[in-house]
Amino acid sequence: MQKHCNLFVEAIRSLLRNRGRSGVVLFCLLGVLLPFVTAMAVAQGVRYQSSFSINSGADLYIAREQYGRNGPVSLQLIKKIENLSGVTRVVPRIVGRTYLGEDLVVVVGVDEMKTLPGLNTMAPGPGQAFVGKSLAEKADLAKGNEFHFGLFPALPFTVVQLLSPALSLWSSSMIVINFHDAEQLFKRPGYASELLVYCRPGTADSIAERLSSIGKPWEMVPPLRIQTKKLVKQYVGRGFDIQSGLFAMLYVTAFGLAIPALLILSGFGRGIRRREIGILKATGWQTLDVLEVTCMENLFLALTGSSLAILLAVIWLKLCNGIGIAPLFISGSGWIPDFPIPARFMPMPALLSFLFGLSLTMVGTIIPTWRAAVTPPLTTMN
């Protein structure tokens, strides 16, 4: 055990003697590992918020089929759906887009705030509006101010609450109004963009099958478009698969930085390194001892590089709010986001970054070190 401890101390001394080489290697490792750790943290944060929204949402989302997309559904269906066995309640919701000044904003009309995950407050009353904080700052709105939408200028609204951007990704740029006001705003009285159906545990699939019989083609009514919680999760997963392509592009660029690292590890300071190995061999060191010191150096470099990558990723995402990386994972966000970027640092990406850094340094040093160690000392010292 004392021997291995001495070899570890010698590995640290070797890194300190070659500060230039060690610093350049760490810099290249950071260029490879930092984008990986940062991207994985943002992806995990967005996935967590999406999963939270889905799990706390309705069991079924009902709309009308309209050219392959969700179309408005009549409120007259609510009674028919409520009479189905297993249905606990049906809540209508309107989600649409309109203009506030020159900005296109998302407007949500609800009678129950529970339909919006993370918002546990009373729904806005007639003429009242909850405005996302980022949107309010952009539109120069404050609590108590009155405004109107370009689609219906005769319908004024008063800001009664600002939605904190910390609630979710969507709350920062969203306006929540009363459901009846949303009917007037979008000029579709008696219709909702979707009906949220809450069911007893284990009954959602059977209820979805019964609802699929409503609006058959021969009735000259568009069929219902039914989306279960499971189907919504699949949509979200597909969206993350698309985003993974962007991450692949990002990481291919980062991997390009690994090539200089390999060249540096195998070439930079090779003559000095060979002479050091020759001196060690001449003083009685065994080949395995030399290889063990090299492995310890690589272990220390990989551990330091991955730790620094995680630390810089935390600073990048928590203090700098993901400047420059947010648009790659969150559509609609700018290069300088105006809402908190969700990020979760999980153990697996940290472990993968360490293993990747270790394998990268090992590939660049083990073979040249072994060749120098098995060469006669007089040859390597000259």
Backbone hydrogen bonds, N-H to C=O, Kabsch-Sander energy under -0.5 kcal/mol:
donor,donor_aa,acceptor,acceptor_aa,energy
5,C,1,M,-2.0
6,N,2,Q,-2.2
7,L,3,K,-2.2
8,F,4,H,-2.1
9,V,5,C,-2.2
10,E,6,N,-2.2
11,A,7,L,-1.9
12,I,8,F,-2.0
13,R,9,V,-2.3
14,S,10,E,-2.2
15,L,11,A,-2.0
16,L,12,I,-2.1
17,R,13,R,-2.3
18,N,14,S,-1.5
19,R,16,L,-0.7
22,S,18,N,-2.6
23,G,19,R,-2.8
24,V,20,G,-2.2
25,V,21,R,-2.2
26,L,22,S,-2.3
27,F,23,G,-2.1
28,C,24,V,-2.2
29,L,25,V,-2.5
30,L,26,L,-2.4
31,G,27,F,-1.8
32,V,28,C,-1.2
33,L,29,L,-3.1
34,L,30,L,-2.4
36,F,32,V,-0.7
37,V,33,L,-2.7
38,T,34,L,-2.5
39,A,35,P,-2.5
40,M,36,F,-2.3
41,A,37,V,-2.0
42,V,38,T,-2.2
43,A,39,A,-2.6
44,Q,40,M,-2.3
45,G,41,A,-2.0
46,V,42,V,-2.7
47,R,43,A,-2.4
48,Y,44,Q,-2.1
49,Q,45,G,-2.1
50,S,46,V,-2.4
51,S,47,R,-2.7
52,F,48,Y,-2.5
53,S,49,Q,-2.2
54,I,50,S,-2.3
55,N,51,S,-2.8
56,S,52,F,-1.9
57,G,54,I,-1.1
59,D,197,V,-1.5
60,L,197,V,-2.0
61,Y,227,Q,-2.2
62,I,195,L,-2.7
63,A,225,R,-1.7
64,R,71,G,-2.1
65,E,223,P,-2.8
66,Q,69,R,-2.5
69,R,66,Q,-1.5
71,G,64,R,-3.1
73,V,192,A,-3.1
75,L,190,G,-2.5
77,L,74,S,-1.3
78,I,75,L,-1.5
80,K,76,Q,-0.7
81,I,77,L,-2.5
82,E,78,I,-2.7
83,N,79,K,-1.3
84,L,81,I,-1.5
87,V,84,L,-1.6
88,T,198,Y,-2.8
89,R,198,Y,-1.3
91,V,196,L,-2.7
93,R,194,E,-2.2
94,I,109,G,-2.3
96,G,107,V,-2.6
98,T,105,V,-1.9
100,L,103,D,-3.0
101,G,99,Y,-0.6
102,E,100,L,-0.6
103,D,100,L,-1.7
105,V,98,T,-3.1
105,V,103,D,-0.6
106,V,173,S,-1.0
107,V,96,G,-3.2
107,V,105,V,-0.5
108,V,175,I,-2.9
109,G,94,I,-3.2
110,V,108,V,-0.6
110,V,177,I,-2.0
115,T,112,E,-1.4
116,L,113,M,-1.9
119,L,116,L,-2.0
120,N,118,G,-0.8
121,T,119,L,-0.8
128,Q,125,G,-2.1
129,A,158,T,-1.9
130,F,176,V,-2.8
131,V,129,A,-0.5
131,V,161,Q,-2.3
132,G,174,M,-2.2
133,K,163,L,-2.6
135,L,172,S,-2.0
136,A,132,G,-2.7
137,E,133,K,-2.2
138,K,134,S,-1.9
139,A,135,L,-2.4
140,D,136,A,-0.5
141,L,136,A,-3.1
144,G,159,V,-3.2
145,N,142,A,-2.4
147,F,157,F,-2.6
149,F,152,F,-0.5
149,F,155,L,-0.5
150,G,99,Y,-2.1
152,F,149,F,-0.7
155,L,152,F,-1.8
157,F,147,F,-3.0
158,T,127,G,-2.4
159,V,145,N,-2.8
160,V,129,A,-2.3
160,V,158,T,-0.6
161,Q,129,A,-1.0
163,L,131,V,-2.6
163,L,161,Q,-0.5
167,L,164,S,-1.6
172,S,168,S,-0.6
173,S,170,W,-0.7
174,M,171,S,-1.0
175,I,106,V,-2.3
176,V,130,F,-2.9
177,I,108,V,-2.9
178,N,128,Q,-0.6
179,F,110,V,-0.9
182,A,178,N,-2.1
183,E,179,F,-2.0
184,Q,180,H,-1.7
185,L,181,D,-2.8
186,F,182,A,-2.4
187,K,183,E,-0.5
188,R,183,E,-1.9
191,Y,188,R,-1.4
192,A,73,V,-2.5
193,S,93,R,-0.9
194,E,93,R,-1.6
195,L,62,I,-2.6
196,L,91,V,-3.3
197,V,60,L,-2.7
197,V,195,L,-0.7
198,Y,89,R,-2.6
198,Y,196,L,-0.5
200,R,86,G,-2.6
203,T,200,R,-1.9
207,I,203,T,-2.2
208,A,204,A,-2.2
209,E,205,D,-1.9
210,R,206,S,-1.9
211,L,207,I,-2.4
212,S,208,A,-1.4
213,S,210,R,-1.0
214,I,211,L,-1.7
215,G,213,S,-0.5
216,K,213,S,-0.5
219,E,216,K,-1.8
220,M,217,P,-1.9
221,V,216,K,-0.8
224,L,214,I,-1.1
225,R,63,A,-4.2
226,I,224,L,-0.7
227,Q,61,Y,-2.1
227,Q,225,R,-0.5
228,T,226,I,-0.5
229,K,59,D,-1.4
232,V,228,T,-2.3
233,K,229,K,-1.9
234,Q,230,K,-1.6
235,Y,231,L,-2.1
236,V,232,V,-2.4
237,G,233,K,-2.5
238,R,234,Q,-2.4
239,G,235,Y,-2.1
240,F,236,V,-2.0
241,D,237,G,-1.7
242,I,238,R,-1.8
243,Q,239,G,-2.1
244,S,240,F,-1.6
245,G,241,D,-0.8
245,G,242,I,-1.0
246,L,242,I,-0.9
247,F,243,Q,-2.2
248,A,244,S,-2.5
249,M,245,G,-2.0
250,L,246,L,-2.4
251,Y,247,F,-2.9
252,V,248,A,-2.3
253,T,249,M,-1.6
254,A,250,L,-1.9
255,F,251,Y,-3.0
256,G,252,V,-1.4
257,L,253,T,-0.7
257,L,254,A,-1.1
258,A,255,F,-1.5
259,I,255,F,-0.6
259,I,256,G,-0.9
261,A,257,L,-1.1
262,L,258,A,-2.3
263,L,259,I,-2.3
264,I,260,P,-2.7
265,L,261,A,-2.8
266,S,262,L,-2.1
267,G,263,L,-1.8
268,F,263,L,-0.6
268,F,264,I,-1.3
270,R,267,G,-1.9
273,R,269,G,-2.3
274,R,270,R,-2.7
275,R,271,G,-2.1
276,E,272,I,-2.1
277,I,273,R,-2.2
278,G,274,R,-2.4
279,I,275,R,-2.4
280,L,276,E,-2.3
281,K,277,I,-2.5
282,A,278,G,-2.2
283,T,279,I,-1.5
284,G,281,K,-1.3
285,W,280,L,-2.5
290,V,286,Q,-1.9
291,L,287,T,-2.4
292,E,288,L,-2.3
293,V,289,D,-2.1
294,T,290,V,-2.0
295,C,291,L,-2.4
296,M,292,E,-2.4
297,E,293,V,-2.3
298,N,294,T,-2.5
299,L,295,C,-2.6
300,F,296,M,-2.5
301,L,297,E,-2.6
302,A,298,N,-2.8
303,L,299,L,-2.4
304,T,300,F,-2.5
305,G,301,L,-3.0
306,S,302,A,-2.7
307,S,303,L,-2.1
308,L,304,T,-2.6
309,A,305,G,-2.2
310,I,306,S,-2.2
311,L,307,S,-2.5
312,L,308,L,-2.9
313,A,309,A,-2.2
314,V,310,I,-2.4
315,I,311,L,-2.1
316,W,312,L,-2.9
317,L,313,A,-2.6
318,K,314,V,-2.9
319,L,314,V,-0.7
319,L,315,I,-1.1
320,C,315,I,-2.2
322,G,316,W,-2.7
323,I,316,W,-0.6
323,I,320,C,-0.7
324,G,335,W,-2.5
325,I,322,G,-1.6
326,A,322,G,-1.6
328,L,325,I,-1.1
329,F,326,A,-1.8
330,I,326,A,-2.5
331,S,329,F,-0.5
333,S,330,I,-1.5
344,R,41,A,-2.0
346,M,344,R,-0.9
350,A,346,M,-1.2
351,L,347,P,-2.5
352,L,348,M,-2.8
353,S,349,P,-2.4
354,F,350,A,-1.9
355,L,351,L,-2.5
356,F,352,L,-2.7
357,G,353,S,-2.3
358,L,354,F,-2.5
359,S,355,L,-2.7
360,L,356,F,-2.2
361,T,357,G,-2.2
362,M,358,L,-2.4
363,V,359,S,-2.3
364,G,360,L,-1.3
365,T,361,T,-1.0
365,T,362,M,-0.8
366,I,362,M,-2.4
369,T,365,T,-2.4
370,W,366,I,-2.5
371,R,367,I,-2.4
372,A,368,P,-2.1
373,A,369,T,-2.1
374,V,370,W,-1.8
379,T,376,P,-1.0
380,T,376,P,-1.6
381,M,377,P,-2.2
382,N,378,L,-0.7
